[in-house]
Amino acid sequence: MNLWKTYILACGLVAASLCRAETAPSNGLTSAEYSAELNGLLAATQQLDSTGAATPGVLQHLPHSWRVHTDNGDFEVPTAGLRSDVRRYEKEKNQANAVAIHTRLESLRKEMAGFEKAPIEVSDSRTELNSILARSEFRDVHGPTWWDRVKRWMIGKLIRLVSKLFRSTSIPTVGKYFVYALIGLAGLGLLYLVYRSIFQNPEFEEVVPKDLPVSAKEWTIWLSEARAAAARNDWRDAVHLAYWAGISFLERQGLWKPDRARTPREYLRLISPQAEQRETLGALTQIFELTWYAKRPAGESTFSETLEQLEKLGCR
């Protein structure tokens, strides 16, 4: 009897401890605490330079993630990218790697504002979209018709039939020419469908890019287009156009032979490490890649930093 009482008492203690564990508050940060954490890390980035000094401890001992509690719910913010930037800086202490850490922290701080925003109401936008699609110019827009599906089915059947006949070893000699004719007709039909769907598409000329070198357009034109994009608050496109203004400027100076197929990193490798433009182009490439390819949030400060690098190149 005492054994049963002891067993029941132990089960009750375990259940009580589990309930306390479930109701215990998480170790997450409030919005204010998370903002203070980011501000402290941003302040630490001011100590980063290329003199070989030790990396600040707050940047070396980052958690794997931050859990942030807001009025709209809890958010898990991973730090893998930031820790990767810090490790890259510790291997090679230069301005580009320091800027990458600072830029990532600025991006996290801007994202914090989004944590506090209420969900966007899309019902009005959906109603407006439905009214637009109800207009007469969209009346004939539709998916594949029943006739399109029948044609696709017939072509598929014909191809499978021809494939079976072609693989058969018991085809009479007299019927070979008929099979070959069917294969030829099927091939011509497919070529015709490809021709109609590609070369007679009105959007074809817009899809195929013009193979012109970057320097075919003056760097001043690239820069004016970048400023126009900035004026309409299209910061990603502004950084994108400003980067190509720098490439056009350097290409006009004869630093490399024009080739539109190069990637940003290939342009950077064409400049000698001893060249005075190397470090500036590296910083410009870093900003461009983070904004355009990594799709980091861009703003007025990002564009201003891009223009600063262009001025160092001589684009004034």
C-alpha positions as CSV (number, residue, x, y, z in Angstrom):
1,M,0.0,0.0,0.0
2,N,2.8,2.4,0.9
3,L,4.4,1.5,-2.5
4,W,1.3,2.7,-4.4
5,K,1.1,5.9,-2.4
6,T,4.8,6.6,-3.2
7,Y,4.1,5.9,-6.9
8,I,1.1,8.3,-7.0
9,L,3.0,11.0,-5.2
10,A,5.9,10.8,-7.7
11,C,3.5,11.0,-10.7
12,G,1.9,14.1,-9.1
13,L,5.3,15.8,-8.7
14,V,6.3,15.1,-12.3
15,A,3.0,16.4,-13.6
16,A,3.4,19.6,-11.5
17,S,6.9,20.2,-12.8
18,L,5.8,19.7,-16.4
19,C,2.9,22.2,-15.9
20,R,5.4,24.7,-14.5
21,A,7.7,24.2,-17.4
22,E,4.9,24.8,-19.9
23,T,3.7,28.0,-18.1
24,A,7.2,29.4,-17.5
25,P,7.9,32.5,-19.5
26,S,10.3,32.2,-22.4
27,N,13.7,33.8,-22.4
28,G,12.8,36.0,-25.4
29,L,13.6,39.7,-25.8
30,T,11.1,42.5,-25.9
31,S,11.1,44.9,-28.8
32,A,12.9,47.5,-26.8
33,E,15.5,45.0,-25.6
34,Y,16.1,43.7,-29.1
35,S,16.5,47.2,-30.4
36,A,19.0,47.9,-27.7
37,E,20.9,44.7,-28.6
38,L,21.2,45.8,-32.2
39,N,22.2,49.3,-31.3
40,G,25.0,47.9,-29.1
41,L,26.2,45.7,-31.9
42,L,26.1,48.6,-34.4
43,A,28.2,50.7,-32.0
44,A,30.7,47.9,-31.8
45,T,31.1,47.9,-35.6
46,Q,32.6,51.4,-35.4
47,Q,35.7,49.6,-33.9
48,L,36.1,47.4,-37.0
49,D,39.0,48.5,-39.3
50,S,41.9,47.0,-41.2
51,T,44.6,47.6,-38.6
52,G,44.3,44.0,-37.3
53,A,42.8,44.9,-34.0
54,A,40.8,42.2,-32.2
55,T,37.1,41.9,-33.0
56,P,34.8,43.2,-30.2
57,G,33.6,40.5,-27.9
58,V,29.9,41.2,-28.5
59,L,30.4,40.3,-32.1
60,Q,32.4,37.2,-31.4
61,H,29.8,35.7,-28.9
62,L,26.5,36.0,-30.8
63,P,23.7,33.6,-30.0
64,H,22.4,31.3,-32.7
65,S,19.2,33.3,-32.8
66,W,17.2,36.0,-31.0
67,R,13.6,35.3,-29.9
68,V,11.7,38.6,-30.0
69,H,8.3,39.0,-28.4
70,T,6.0,41.7,-29.8
71,D,2.3,42.5,-29.7
72,N,1.8,40.7,-33.0
73,G,3.5,37.5,-31.8
74,D,7.0,36.0,-31.3
75,F,9.6,36.1,-34.0
76,E,12.8,33.9,-34.3
77,V,15.7,36.0,-35.8
78,P,18.6,33.7,-36.8
79,T,22.1,35.0,-36.7
80,A,23.8,32.6,-39.1
81,G,24.4,35.3,-41.7
82,L,25.7,37.8,-39.2
83,R,28.1,35.2,-37.7
84,S,29.3,34.3,-41.2
85,D,30.1,38.0,-41.9
86,V,32.0,38.2,-38.6
87,R,34.0,35.1,-39.4
88,R,34.8,36.5,-42.8
89,Y,36.0,39.8,-41.3
90,E,38.2,37.9,-38.8
91,K,39.9,36.1,-41.7
92,E,40.4,39.3,-43.8
93,K,40.1,42.6,-41.9
94,N,39.2,45.1,-44.6
95,Q,36.6,47.8,-45.2
96,A,34.3,45.7,-47.4
97,N,33.9,43.0,-44.8
98,A,33.3,45.6,-42.0
99,V,30.7,47.3,-44.2
100,A,29.0,44.0,-44.7
101,I,28.6,43.5,-40.9
102,H,27.3,47.0,-40.5
103,T,24.9,46.7,-43.4
104,R,23.4,43.5,-42.1
105,L,22.8,45.0,-38.7
106,E,21.2,48.0,-40.2
107,S,18.9,45.6,-42.2
108,L,17.9,43.8,-39.0
109,R,17.1,47.1,-37.3
110,K,14.9,48.1,-40.2
111,E,13.1,44.7,-40.1
112,M,12.4,45.3,-36.5
113,A,9.9,48.0,-37.5
114,G,8.0,45.4,-39.5
115,F,7.6,43.2,-36.4
116,E,5.5,45.9,-34.8
117,K,3.2,46.6,-37.8
118,A,-0.2,45.2,-37.9
119,P,-1.1,42.8,-40.8
120,I,-1.9,44.6,-44.0
121,E,-5.6,44.6,-45.0
122,V,-5.8,43.3,-48.5
123,S,-9.6,43.2,-49.0
124,D,-9.7,46.6,-50.7
125,S,-6.8,45.7,-53.0
126,R,-8.5,42.4,-53.9
127,T,-11.8,44.3,-54.7
128,E,-9.9,46.7,-56.9
129,L,-8.1,43.9,-58.7
130,N,-11.3,42.1,-59.4
131,S,-12.8,45.3,-60.8
132,I,-9.8,45.7,-63.1
133,L,-10.0,42.1,-64.3
134,A,-13.7,42.6,-65.1
135,R,-12.9,45.2,-67.7
136,S,-13.5,44.5,-71.4
137,E,-9.8,44.4,-72.3
138,F,-9.4,41.3,-70.1
139,R,-12.5,39.5,-71.4
140,D,-10.6,37.3,-73.8
141,V,-7.8,36.3,-71.3
142,H,-8.2,32.7,-70.4
143,G,-6.3,29.4,-69.9
144,P,-6.1,26.6,-72.4
145,T,-9.4,25.9,-74.2
146,W,-10.9,22.5,-74.8
147,W,-9.5,22.6,-78.4
148,D,-6.0,23.3,-77.1
149,R,-6.3,20.3,-74.8
150,V,-7.5,18.1,-77.6
151,K,-4.6,19.2,-79.9
152,R,-2.1,18.5,-77.1
153,W,-3.7,15.1,-76.5
154,M,-3.6,14.2,-80.3
155,I,0.0,15.3,-80.6
156,G,1.0,13.2,-77.6
157,K,-0.8,10.1,-79.0
158,L,0.9,10.6,-82.4
159,I,4.3,10.8,-80.9
160,R,3.8,7.7,-78.7
161,L,2.5,5.8,-81.7
162,V,5.4,6.8,-83.9
163,S,7.9,5.9,-81.1
164,K,6.4,2.4,-80.8
165,L,6.5,1.8,-84.5
166,F,10.0,3.1,-84.8
167,R,11.3,0.8,-82.1
168,S,9.5,-2.3,-83.5
169,T,11.7,-4.8,-85.4
170,S,8.8,-6.4,-87.3
171,I,7.9,-3.4,-89.5
172,P,7.5,-4.6,-93.1
173,T,9.8,-3.0,-95.6
174,V,6.8,-1.5,-97.5
175,G,5.6,0.3,-94.3
176,K,8.9,1.9,-93.4
177,Y,8.4,4.8,-95.7
178,F,5.0,5.5,-94.2
179,V,6.5,5.4,-90.7
180,Y,9.3,7.8,-91.7
181,A,6.8,10.1,-93.3
182,L,4.8,10.2,-90.0
183,I,8.0,10.9,-88.1
184,G,8.8,13.7,-90.5
185,L,5.3,15.2,-90.2
186,A,5.4,15.0,-86.4
187,G,8.8,16.8,-86.4
188,L,7.6,19.5,-88.7
189,G,4.5,19.9,-86.6
190,L,6.6,20.3,-83.5
191,L,8.9,22.8,-85.2
192,Y,5.9,24.8,-86.3
193,L,4.5,24.9,-82.8
194,V,7.9,26.0,-81.5
195,Y,8.1,28.7,-84.1
196,R,4.6,30.0,-83.3
197,S,5.1,30.0,-79.6
198,I,8.5,31.7,-79.7
199,F,9.2,33.7,-82.8
200,Q,5.6,35.0,-83.3
201,N,5.3,36.0,-79.7
202,P,5.0,39.8,-79.4
203,E,7.0,39.6,-76.2
204,F,9.9,37.8,-77.7
205,E,11.8,41.0,-78.6
206,E,11.5,42.2,-75.0
207,V,12.7,38.9,-73.5
208,V,15.9,38.6,-75.6
209,P,18.5,41.0,-74.1
210,K,20.6,43.2,-76.4
211,D,24.2,42.0,-76.3
212,L,25.9,45.4,-75.9
213,P,28.8,46.3,-73.6
214,V,28.1,48.3,-70.5
215,S,30.3,51.2,-71.7
216,A,28.0,51.5,-74.8
217,K,26.0,53.8,-72.5
218,E,27.9,56.7,-71.0
219,W,28.4,56.4,-67.3
220,T,26.7,59.8,-66.8
221,I,23.6,58.4,-68.4
222,W,23.7,55.4,-66.0
223,L,24.1,57.8,-63.1
224,S,21.3,60.1,-64.2
225,E,19.0,57.0,-64.4
226,A,20.1,55.9,-61.0
227,R,19.2,59.4,-59.5
228,A,15.8,59.2,-61.3
229,A,15.1,55.8,-59.6
230,A,16.1,57.3,-56.3
231,A,13.8,60.2,-56.8
232,R,10.9,57.8,-57.0
233,N,12.2,55.9,-54.0
234,D,13.1,52.8,-56.0
235,W,16.4,52.3,-54.0
236,R,17.3,48.8,-55.2
237,D,17.1,49.9,-58.9
238,A,19.0,53.1,-58.0
239,V,21.9,51.1,-56.5
240,H,21.8,48.7,-59.5
241,L,22.1,51.5,-62.0
242,A,24.7,53.4,-60.0
243,Y,26.9,50.2,-59.9
244,W,26.8,49.9,-63.7
245,A,27.7,53.6,-63.9
246,G,30.9,52.8,-62.1
247,I,31.6,49.8,-64.4
248,S,31.0,51.9,-67.5
249,F,33.3,54.6,-66.1
250,L,36.2,52.1,-65.5
251,E,35.6,50.3,-68.8
252,R,35.8,53.6,-70.7
253,Q,39.2,54.1,-69.0
254,G,40.4,50.9,-70.6
255,L,40.8,48.8,-67.5
256,W,39.5,45.8,-69.3
257,K,38.1,44.6,-72.6
258,P,34.3,45.1,-72.8
259,D,32.3,41.9,-72.3
260,R,28.7,42.0,-71.1
261,A,28.7,38.4,-70.0
262,R,31.0,39.1,-67.0
263,T,29.7,38.9,-63.4
264,P,30.5,41.6,-60.8
265,R,33.1,39.4,-59.2
266,E,34.8,38.8,-62.5
267,Y,35.0,42.6,-63.0
268,L,36.6,42.9,-59.6
269,R,39.2,40.2,-60.4
270,L,40.3,42.0,-63.5
271,I,41.7,44.9,-61.5
272,S,45.2,44.4,-60.0
273,P,45.3,44.2,-56.2
274,Q,47.8,47.1,-56.3
275,A,45.4,49.3,-58.3
276,E,44.0,52.3,-56.4
277,Q,40.4,51.5,-57.7
278,R,40.5,47.9,-56.4
279,E,39.3,48.6,-52.8
280,T,36.7,51.1,-53.9
281,L,35.2,48.8,-56.5
282,G,35.2,46.0,-53.9
283,A,33.1,48.1,-51.6
284,L,30.8,49.1,-54.4
285,T,30.4,45.5,-55.5
286,Q,29.6,44.4,-52.0
287,I,26.8,47.0,-51.7
288,F,25.5,46.0,-55.1
289,E,25.5,42.3,-54.4
290,L,23.8,42.6,-51.0
291,T,21.1,44.9,-52.4
292,W,20.5,43.3,-55.8
293,Y,21.3,39.6,-55.5
294,A,20.8,39.0,-51.8
295,K,17.7,41.4,-51.9
296,R,18.6,43.1,-48.7
297,P,16.4,46.1,-47.9
298,A,17.8,49.3,-49.4
299,G,17.2,52.9,-48.6
300,E,18.4,56.4,-49.0
301,S,21.5,55.6,-46.8
302,T,22.4,52.7,-49.1
303,F,22.2,54.8,-52.2
304,S,24.2,57.6,-50.5
305,E,26.9,55.1,-49.6
306,T,26.9,53.9,-53.3
307,L,27.3,57.5,-54.6
308,E,30.2,58.0,-52.1
309,Q,32.0,55.0,-53.6
310,L,31.4,56.3,-57.1
311,E,32.9,59.6,-56.2
312,K,36.0,57.8,-54.9
313,L,36.3,56.2,-58.4
314,G,36.1,59.6,-60.0
315,C,32.5,59.7,-61.1
316,R,31.7,63.3,-60.3
